[in-house]
């Protein structure tokens, strides 16, 4: 029962998918990070189905890519983009650690966040416009799971910049050994699937994802002496964009 409640807690926090409500208490979030990649599975399925519909009805690349860029927001409610924007504002500042943390906790959106968000969507739509077939859509869909798997591993294993916050709501009560084991299983499944579908694309996607993961750790240990929920959202968005672009560069899309 705790496992089911952990799954529901993960979906309630990290998606807009309608699921039964569960009480917001620690025991119900013990394994939630283990099932965070499941949100990526649903997002990936919707993305692939959209590619199938576009192919069937003959919809053009622009419509596919625009809706394709919106699908993640529809599924997760923009929670990760919110972290991306807050972190973008923080990175544009020149204050000390306390000021940077304060910027990220501010509910107002700064100019740099708006600019980087616009650039992000332009790049994402451009990359998605090159997805011409279902196999390519499946490869991208798997990276949605991969990004959440690495994000979950980072949340559990990296140092936190704050003692409280949305990230700590899931990290503190988590059963770390079990969560790490489950996330490593997710990582194996993503790796195997990517390589099975297309060896070159899989290798490029994995190298890119792990490169962003390492950069994420180094960057925010330097900036904040740890990570936060906002930086986790920043990582997820950047990871998905970079992996998609790397697949495009090597010709896998």
C-alpha positions in Angstrom: 0.0 0.0 0.0 2.9 2.4 0.8 4.3 1.7 -2.7 1.0 2.7 -4.3 0.8 5.8 -2.2 4.3 6.7 -3.1 3.4 6.4 -6.8 0.4 8.6 -6.3 2.5 11.1 -4.4 5.0 11.3 -7.2 2.2 11.9 -9.7 0.5 14.5 -7.5 3.8 16.4 -7.1 5.4 16.1 -10.5 2.4 15.9 -12.9 -1.0 17.2 -13.7 -2.3 13.7 -14.4 -5.5 13.1 -12.4 -4.9 10.5 -9.7 -6.5 9.7 -6.4 -5.5 12.1 -3.6 -3.3 10.7 -0.8 -2.5 12.2 2.6 0.6 14.4 2.5 2.7 12.6 5.0 6.3 11.2 5.0 5.4 7.5 4.9 3.5 8.1 1.7 6.5 9.7 0.0 9.1 7.0 1.1 9.5 5.6 -2.4 8.1 8.5 -4.4 11.4 9.4 -6.1 11.7 5.8 -7.3 8.6 6.3 -9.4 9.4 9.8 -10.6 10.4 8.3 -14.0 6.9 6.9 -14.4 5.8 10.5 -15.2 8.3 10.5 -18.0 6.8 7.2 -19.3 3.4 8.8 -19.5 4.8 11.9 -21.1 6.7 9.8 -23.6 3.6 7.7 -24.5 1.6 10.9 -25.2 4.5 12.3 -27.3 4.7 9.1 -29.4 1.0 9.0 -29.9 1.0 12.6 -31.1 3.7 11.7 -33.7 1.5 8.7 -34.8 -1.5 11.0 -35.2 0.4 13.6 -37.1 1.7 10.9 -39.5 -1.7 9.4 -39.9 -3.5 12.7 -40.6 -0.6 14.3 -42.5 -0.1 17.1 -40.1 3.0 19.2 -40.8 6.2 19.5 -38.9 5.5 22.9 -37.4 2.2 21.7 -35.8 3.9 18.5 -34.6 6.8 20.3 -33.0 4.8 23.1 -31.4 2.3 20.7 -29.8 5.2 18.4 -29.0 6.9 21.2 -27.0 3.7 21.8 -25.1 3.0 18.1 -24.2 5.6 18.1 -21.4 4.0 21.2 -19.9 0.5 19.6 -20.2 1.7 16.4 -18.5 3.8 17.9 -15.7 2.1 21.3 -15.3 5.3 23.3 -15.9 6.8 22.5 -12.5 10.2 21.8 -14.0 10.1 24.9 -16.2 9.3 26.9 -13.1 12.6 25.6 -11.6 14.4 26.4 -14.9 13.1 30.0 -14.8 14.0 30.5 -11.1 17.5 29.0 -11.7 18.0 31.1 -14.8 17.3 34.3 -12.8 19.7 33.1 -10.1 22.5 32.3 -12.5 22.2 35.8 -14.0 22.8 37.4 -10.6 26.2 38.3 -9.1 25.2 38.0 -5.5 26.5 35.7 -2.8 24.9 32.3 -2.0 22.2 33.7 0.3 21.1 36.2 -2.3 21.0 33.6 -5.0 18.8 31.3 -2.8 16.6 34.3 -2.1 16.2 35.0 -5.8 15.1 31.4 -6.4 12.5 31.6 -3.6 11.0 34.9 -5.1 7.7 34.2 -6.8 8.3 37.0 -9.4 9.8 36.1 -12.8 12.8 38.1 -13.9 13.8 39.3 -17.4 16.6 36.7 -17.8 14.1 33.9 -17.0 11.7 35.1 -19.8 14.6 35.4 -22.3 16.0 32.0 -21.6 12.6 30.4 -21.6 11.9 31.9 -25.0 15.2 30.6 -26.3 14.5 27.2 -24.8 11.2 26.8 -26.6 12.6 28.1 -29.9 15.4 25.5 -29.8 13.0 22.7 -28.6 10.5 23.4 -31.4 13.3 23.5 -33.9 14.7 20.2 -32.8 11.3 18.5 -32.7 10.5 19.7 -36.2 13.2 17.3 -37.4 11.4 14.3 -35.9 10.0 12.6 -39.0 9.1 9.1 -37.9 7.8 7.1 -34.9 11.2 5.5 -34.1 12.7 9.0 -33.6 9.8 10.0 -31.4 10.3 6.8 -29.3 14.0 7.7 -28.8 13.1 11.2 -27.6 10.3 9.7 -25.3 12.9 7.5 -23.6 15.0 10.6 -22.8 12.0 11.9 -20.8 12.4 8.8 -18.5 16.2 9.1 -18.5 16.2 12.8 -17.4 13.9 12.0 -14.5 15.9 9.0 -13.5 19.1 11.1 -13.3 17.2 13.9 -11.5 16.0 11.4 -8.9 19.5 10.0 -8.4 20.8 13.5 -8.1 18.2 14.5 -5.5 19.1 11.5 -3.3 22.9 11.5 -3.7 23.8 15.1 -4.1 24.1 17.6 -1.2 21.2 19.9 -0.6 21.7 23.6 -0.6 18.7 24.0 1.8 17.4 22.2 4.8 13.8 22.7 3.7 11.9 22.9 0.4 10.0 20.9 -2.1 13.0 18.7 -2.9 13.6 17.9 0.8 9.9 16.9 1.2 10.7 13.9 -1.0 14.4 13.3 -0.1 14.2 13.3 3.7 11.5 10.6 4.0 12.9 8.5 1.2 14.3 5.0 1.7 17.6 5.9 0.1 19.0 2.4 -0.6 15.8 1.1 -2.2 15.2 4.3 -4.1 18.7 4.3 -5.5 18.4 0.6 -6.5 15.1 1.2 -8.3 16.5 4.3 -10.1 19.5 2.3 -11.2 17.1 -0.2 -12.6 15.3 2.6 -14.5 18.7 3.7 -15.8 19.5 0.2 -17.1 16.2 0.0 -18.8 16.7 3.4 -20.5 20.2 2.6 -21.5 19.2 -0.8 -23.0 16.2 0.6 -24.8 18.2 3.5 -26.4 21.0 1.2 -27.5 18.6 -1.4 -28.8 16.6 1.1 -30.9 19.6 2.8 -32.3 23.2 2.2 -31.1 24.6 5.6 -32.2 21.7 7.6 -31.0 21.7 5.7 -27.7 25.4 6.3 -27.1 25.1 10.0 -28.0 22.0 10.5 -25.8 23.7 8.7 -22.8 26.9 10.7 -23.1 25.0 13.9 -23.4 22.8 13.1 -20.4 25.6 12.1 -18.2 27.7 15.2 -19.3 24.8 17.4 -18.2 24.5 15.5 -15.0 28.1 16.0 -14.1 27.9 19.7 -15.1 24.8 20.0 -12.9 26.7 18.7 -9.9 29.8 20.8 -10.4 27.9 24.0 -11.3 25.5 24.1 -8.4 28.0 22.9 -5.8 30.0 25.9 -6.9 27.1 28.3 -7.0 25.1 27.1 -4.0 27.1 24.4 -2.3 24.4 22.0 -3.2 21.2 21.6 -5.2 17.6 22.6 -4.7 14.2 21.7 -6.2 14.6 24.6 -8.7 18.0 23.4 -9.8 16.6 19.9 -10.2 14.0 21.4 -12.6 16.7 23.3 -14.5 18.7 20.1 -14.9 15.7 18.1 -16.2 14.9 20.7 -18.8 18.5 21.2 -20.0 19.1 17.4 -20.0 16.1 16.8 -22.3 17.1 19.6 -24.7 20.7 18.6 -24.9 20.0 14.9 -25.4 17.5 15.7 -28.2 20.0 18.0 -29.8 22.9 15.5 -29.6 20.7 12.8 -31.2 19.8 15.3 -34.0 23.5 16.2 -34.5 24.6 12.6 -35.1 21.7 11.9 -37.5 19.5 9.8 -35.2 16.4 11.9 -35.8 
